[in-house]
């Protein structure tokens, strides 16, 4: 970028402005000379009308007899304006936030949704912004609305919900190419909110709940399988050690006795049960 705040010519859309070789002509030079003479005659009073201050974030497009002076913007700092023949327009180069209101969009899979977005852009060529479009901010706002609707209309609801960032980048690319000859640089596009109809929200919630229930049943079944394997291994260990089975029985009794309930526990030795079983088999 040069000191005047303009981009190099190869990237600058100012070349779209038709060049003029004839200049302001003889009559124009006569009027400019008279205007300059008027400034000299009324000096120093006229100096207050001729000197203008341009802020750091501004550029001035000066018109002399209807033609852009030097085909480039002036500023920042002090600029000199001739009375009667020169006029100028200030252009703000700061980033502008364009809030796109709620847009009713029909997605690719025929779902009506509401989408809100934000576009951040700035003017990088003051001359193009003044000479190539009537109202650059209004034109950018309307173009952002139509571009948002057209791009999102080609996406399905699932893509709109899952790929917001990619969609925002595609909208930014379309806007940037369309506004290049206006001197606009689109810095960022964000999809702020996506509103889905209530029946669709209920259907999506029911689907998600069903998926979660199916996963819970699978996890519960896997837990039962692991528990059955562990119980099988425990039964094999206890079968090999009768003393271990007796200890487990006593531990269960201790657990039941520690609880505050009305359960009455009668301890019964296991060897007594074994002897009763042996007598029954013998009889």
Helices and strands as residue ranges (DSSP letters): G 9-11, G 13-16, H 25-41, H 47-50, E 51-54, E 58-64, E 67-68, G 69-71, E 77-80, E 86-92, E 96-106, E 112-123, H 126-131, H 136-152, H 157-162, H 164-178, G 180-182, E 184-196, H 198-240, H 242-258, H 270-282
